[in-house]
């Protein structure tokens, strides 16, 4: 499944990093604790979080994640979006809460 597939099927907003919409998703990880994501997420995963600051992109890049999904209507900070564009790692958004969007992504991948 590609990032563009979850954008289309779940009605997600693309905030930045659109050149990475063809990134392949191999799984997902949901956490707001950066050290947890750094230690447990795998390359190609989509990360669901409420965090919006630039360190999100540092972790996403380090772990070679497919995309980041921000929940509850949150939007990336300006420097976070700029880094997303440079890295080609999309930052997506939804008004749903973490539990709901994680479940929807999981269902799509099964």
N, C-alpha and C positions, 0 to 999 in steps of 0.2 A: 504494500500500500504506500502511496506517495502522500506527502504533506498536502498537496492540492486536493487529494481525495477527502481528507477529513475536513478541509476548509469548505468544500462544496457540500458534503453530506451533513455537516453539523452547523453550517451557517456561521463559521468563524470569521472574524475580521482579521485582515492581514495588515498589521501595523508597519512592518518593515521586513527586510530580508527576502523580498519577493523572488530574487534570483534562486533561492533555495526551495521553491515550491515543488521541485521535482525530487527532492531528497527522499530516499526510501525510509520508511518507518519500520523498525523491527520489533518494537515493543514500546512500553511507556513506563514512566516513573513519576510519582506524585509525592512532592515534599516541598516544604518551605524552608527547610534547614539546608543551607548550602553545603556544609560538610557532609551531610547525609547523601546528597546527590553526587558529590564528588567521589564518595566512597562506594556508592552502590549502583549508580546509573551506568548503562552500557552504551557504546557507540550506536548511533542510529535510533535511539529512543526519542520519544516526544516527552518533554518535561512539563508537567502541570504545576503551576505555582501562583502565589499572589505577589511574589517579589518582583519589583520593577526596576531596581537599580542596576548600574553597570556591571556589578559583580556576577549578575545572572549570565551575562554574555561571556564573561571570563570562564565560568564553569561550563557553559554550553559549548564553547570552543575547545576547551581542554578535553572534554569528554566526547567531542565530535557528535553532539546530539543532532537529531533531524530537525527539531523545532522546539519552541517554547510556547506554552499556552498560558496566558494570563486570565485569571478568573474574576468573577464579581464586578465586571466593568472596569477593572484596572487597565491603565495604559502605561507603556514603557516611558521611562524618562528619556529626554532628548538624546543624551549621550549613549544610552542603552540602545535606542533605535539606530543611531548612527553606526555603532559597532555591529549591530545585527546586519545592516546593509553591507558593511565591509566583509563580514565573515560569511555571508550567504546562508545564515541560519535564521529562518523566519521567526518572528514574534507574532503570535496570533492572539486573539482575544475573544472572550465570551462574557455574557452577563450571568451565566450559570455559576453555581458554586462549585467548589473543588470536587465534592462527591459526585454531583450530577455529571459533570463533563468527563470525569475519569471513567465512570460507568459507560457513558456513551462511546467513548474512544475504545474501551475494552470490547464492547459489543461489536463494533465495526471490525475489529481485528480478529475476532473469533470466527 
